[in-house]
Amino acid sequence: MQSSGAIGVFDSGVGGLSVLHHIRQTLPHERLIYVADSGHVPYGDKSPEYIEQRSHTLARFLVGQGADAIVIACNTATAAAVASLRSLFSIPIVGMEPAIKPAVAATKSRVVGVLATVGTLESARFAALLERYAGEVEIVTQGCPGLVEQVELGELNSAKTRALIERYIAPLLDRGADTFILGCTHYPFLVPLIRDVAGENIVLVDTGAAVARQLQYRIQTELPQRIEEDTSAQFFTSGDAAQASRIMSALCDDTVAAQRLPREFI
């Protein structure tokens, strides 16, 4: 028997829209439900237990809305919650992690810089990635407090955002990094500014497209009777709906009307 479903996507805020873009390109006939947990942003300075609790709450909401596959469009939430979510739900759950392997393959200077939240860099999952893939390549990590908040405000090219990027990129360039990993889904929206500061020759590695391909594979292999019949998209936020609508519309280059999550999920 065939059934219809939806792809649920959540992030600490609007950053996961960079992943949603790749999902829409790869799976254009799917219904999408996106949740920005902007009422609790940023995740990077929260405890793993807090992030896990929020992830469970958002996953329950998405499943209740008809999602039969979920993408955790957040590196920090993946590190904190992907294992427990997979134990609780029998649907495909796809997470994010910094792209150490492709970055190691891309670097010519043998030095890779990682731009990420402190929560991601301190996670056991990230440590395991380094041990597995870094090899003899030097990995220089840089926590980036404040960048997520700038994207949440829609300040993609402000003086403050530029100053933060200059501060965080300088140590990576000083160490000789020629490849940067964008270890947070908010950061792809800052690519033009990063390139302006770091130079056009820097290789920037993002995992959004790879996540979309993995999601496609999981749906095809685990939900073979599923039909694609609805290309609509719904957007929710745990923050201010008017502000979320404005920022999401700008980032998506389209009109987005975000709804506030029901009170029990806030």
N, C-alpha and C positions, 0 to 999 in steps of 0.2 A: 504494500500500500504506500503510495507517495504522500509526502507531507511537505508543507511549506514551513519556512522558519525565517530567522533573521540572524545577522551577525551583530553581536554586541561588542562594543569597544569602549574601554574606559581608561582614563588617565587622571593624574592629579589636577589637571586643568585643561587648557586648550592645546597643549603640545601634541597630544595624540592625533590631532587633526592632520599632522604630517604623515602619520601612518594610514589614517583613513583615506587620504588621497591615493596612496598606492593600492589600498584594498579596492577602492572604486575603479581604478584602472585595470586591476587584475580580475576582479569579479564584478563586472558592470551591471549584472542583472539581479543583484542581491539587495534585500532590504537591510538598511543599516540603522543601528541605534547607538548613538554616541553619548557618553556621560563624562562631563568635565567636573571633577570633584573640587571645584574652585573655592568652595567654602572651607577646604582643608589644605589648600596649596600653600607652600610647597611641601612635598613629601620628604625632600632630601634631608631636612633637619628633624624629622619625626622618628620615633622609635620603630623598630621592625614590628613590634607587637601592635602598635597603633595603625601602621600601614596595612598590616594583615587584616585587622578588624574592619577597616574601611573597604578593603578589597572584597572581603566576604559580603559586606553590605551591598556594594555596587553590583557584584555578581548576582546576588539574589534578586535585585531589582531587574537586571537585564533578563534573567531567566523568566521572571514573572511577566515581562513584556513580550516574551516569545522567542528570545534568543536561544538558538540551539548550537551556537559556537561563540566563543568569547576570545577577544584579543586584549591582553593586558598591555596597552600601548604606553608603557612606562617601565623603564629599566629598574627603578627603585622598588616599585610595587612587585615586579616580577621576582626580584631577589627575595623579597619578604614573604610573598604569598603564593607563588605559582604552585609549589608542592602541595600545600594544604588545599588550595582550590581544586586541584586535580583529584585529590582524595575525596572531596565532598561532592563533586559534580561529575557525571559520566559523559559529559559532552566534550568536544574538542576545545581545549584551552591552549592558546598560543601566547607565549610571552616574548619579552625583548631582553637582549643582553648586548653589551658592548662588543663590537665586531673585531675582536682581537685577531682571529685567524685571517680574514681578508686584508686587514691592515698590515700584518706581518708579511703577507705575500706581496703587498704593494710597495713597501718602503725600499728605497735605494740607499738611504743613509744609515739604515739599520737602527733608526731611532723613531719610535712612534709616540705621539702625545695623545693622551686621553682626556677629553673634556667631559666632566660628568658631575653629578651631585655627590655630596659627601656620603650620603646613604648608599649609593651604588658602589663607590670606591671602597667603602669599608665592609662590604658584604662578603660572605663566604663564597657566594656564587662567582663574584668577580675574581677573587683569589684563585679559585679553581680554574677559571678561564686562563689566567696568566700562567699557571703551572702547566696547563695542557698545551697552550699554543705559542707562548712567547719565545721559547727556545733561546737563542743567543741574541735576539733583538732586545734592545733597551726600551722598556716601557716607562714613559714619564707621565705620571698622573697629575691632574690638576682639578681640584674641586672648584666649583664656580658659583658660590653663593651670590644670589641676586639676579642671575640671568633669567631664571624661570619667572621671577616676578616681573621683569621687564617685558617679557613676551606676553604675560598675562595682562599687562597694561596696554599692549599693542605698541610699545615703544621699541620698534625694530631698528631704528636708525637714529636714536636720540644721542645727545652728548654723553649722558650717563651710561647708556648701553655701550657706546664705543669705548668709554674709559674702562669699563669692566672687562671688555674683550681684550683691550690692549694689555691690561694688567695680567689676565690669565694666560694669554698667548705668549707673552714675552719669555717666560721661563722655558717653554717648550722650544721656541726658536733658538734660544741661547744654548740649549742642549743639542741642537742640530736636528730636531724632528722635521721630517719632510712629509709626514702623514699624520693627520689628526683624526681621531675617532670621535664622532658626535655621540656621546654616551647618554644623551637625554633627548627625548622626542621633541622638546621645545626648541632645541638648537638648530634643526634644519631651517627654521624660519629666520635664523640669523646668518645664514650662509653668505649672502651678499656682503654683509658687514665684516664677517670673518675673513673673507677673501680680500676685501679692501685693506684690512689691517695686516694680514699675514702674507699676502701676495697670491697671484693667480697660480703659481706653480705648486702650491701646497695641495696634497691629495686629501680630500675630505671623505670619510667613510661613514655611511649611514646605513641602518639596517631595515628601513621601512619596506623596501621592495622585497627583500628576502623574507620578511615576516608575512607579507601578502602571498608570496609563493607557497610558503609553508602552510598557511591557512587554506589556500586552494587545495593543496594536496590532502590535508587532513579532512576537509569536507568531502572530497571525492572518494576517499578510501573508507571513511568512517560513517558517512551519511549518504550512501549510494542511492537511496530512494527519495532523496530530497529534491524538490522542484524549485526552480527560480522563477518567481512570477511577479515580484514587486520590487521596483527600483527606488522606492521612497527612502527618505532618511529623516530620522527624528533626532533632536538634540536636547539634552537635559543638562542641568547644572545644579550643584548644591550651593552655588553662590547667587549673586544677583543676576536675574534672568535678562534684564535690559542690557547690562554691561556685557554679559556673555554673548548676547545676540550681536552686539556691535563688534566685539573683538572677533568672534567666529566668522562673521560676514566678511570682515577685512582679510582674515587669514585664508578663507576659502574662496575669496574673490567672487562671492555669490551671496544672495540674501539668505540669512539663517535666522530662524525664529526659535530661540532656545526656551525650553520650559523649565520651571523650577521643579526639582525632585519632590515627590510627596514627603511630608514631614518625617515619616518614620525612617526614611533613608538619608536624612540630613544629619 
